[in-house]
Amino acid sequence: MSITQSKTRNVPEGTITHRQSNVERVLQRLTRALTRHSIGVLRVSLGLVFLGFGVQKFFPGVSPAEELAVSTLETLSLGMVSGGAALLMTAVAETFIGLTLVTGRMLKAGLVVLAGSLVGIMSPLVLFFSEMFPGAPTLEAQYVFKDIVLVAAGMVIAARALGASLVTADAERR
């Protein structure tokens, strides 16, 4: 018996049964809802992540990434920004990014800061590779490595902010 045939009656192959059409309608509604809301949810959730990590950095000794953030900014600035100033700059940038993503206000400015910050966020993988991977990845390496997801999320949000839209496959076929 083919997948499209009913077990209780003979239905010609290719005929959509009532149950299948209900499932298709539910899937279409779900697809439309995801198309409408998923990028907005991604934007707000990414904003909350940046806001949470940024606010921690305003309080020395609270952020587990504090030492890594300071070392990275010191190295990238060739020693011109160090210690507390580096931590404060990181805190301000991450908090600003978080607020723009959560509220949607000044979003393009926040995305520009995010693009610059992502360079800094990912650079320890290059700058401190041997310290981060002395064999197995350290906790700091894992912390930075998972930020690849933040980069991808930022790209999707930036694409939407610059005018791209998510469309369903049905809309694309039309």
C-alpha positions, -999 to 999 in steps of 0.1 A, spaced: 0 0 0 14 34 -9 19 62 16 -10 82 0 -35 54 3 -58 51 32 -59 18 52 -97 20 56 -106 26 19 -89 25 -14 -79 60 -24 -61 65 -57 -25 72 -54 -17 110 -54 -50 118 -38 -47 139 -6 -67 125 23 -85 147 48 -59 140 74 -31 149 51 -47 182 40 -52 191 77 -15 184 84 -6 205 53 -27 234 65 -11 233 100 24 231 84 16 261 62 4 281 91 35 272 111 57 281 82 40 315 78 44 322 116 80 312 115 86 334 84 70 364 102 85 360 136 117 339 136 142 367 127 127 391 153 129 364 179 165 358 169 173 395 171 159 399 206 175 367 219 209 376 205 204 411 221 197 395 254 229 374 252 250 405 244 232 426 271 238 399 297 275 394 289 280 432 284 265 442 318 287 416 336 318 434 323 308 466 341 316 448 374 353 437 375 357 400 385 322 390 375 326 380 339 343 347 332 355 362 299 370 393 315 407 382 312 403 370 276 384 402 266 411 425 282 440 404 266 423 405 232 417 442 232 452 449 245 467 429 217 444 443 190 451 479 201 489 472 202 488 480 239 471 514 236 440 501 254 446 479 284 432 468 318 401 486 331 398 507 300 397 476 277 371 460 300 350 492 300 351 495 262 341 459 258 312 464 284 299 495 266 301 480 232 284 447 242 257 465 262 251 489 233 248 460 209 224 442 232 202 473 237 199 480 199 191 444 192 165 441 220 147 474 212 153 475 175 162 512 179 194 524 162 197 488 149 220 496 120 245 514 143 243 484 167 250 461 138 281 481 128 294 479 163 285 442 163 305 436 131 335 452 147 330 434 179 327 400 162 362 405 148 374 410 183 353 382 197 367 357 172 403 369 171 415 349 202 412 318 180 441 333 159 459 355 185 461 330 213 457 297 194 484 278 213 471 289 247 435 280 238 444 247 222 473 232 243 459 198 232 423 197 239 404 230 237 404 250 269 372 264 284 381 298 269 385 282 234 351 266 237 337 299 249 350 317 218 343 288 194 306 288 202 305 325 191 304 312 155 267 309 162 266 346 172 283 355 139 258 336 119 229 351 139 243 386 134 246 380 96 209 369 94 198 399 115 219 423 94 206 409 62 170 416 74 179 451 86 194 458 52 162 448 34 164 411 28 133 391 36 125 355 45 100 340 22 82 306 22 90 281 -5 54 286 -19 60 323 -23 93 317 -39 77 294 -65 51 320 -75 
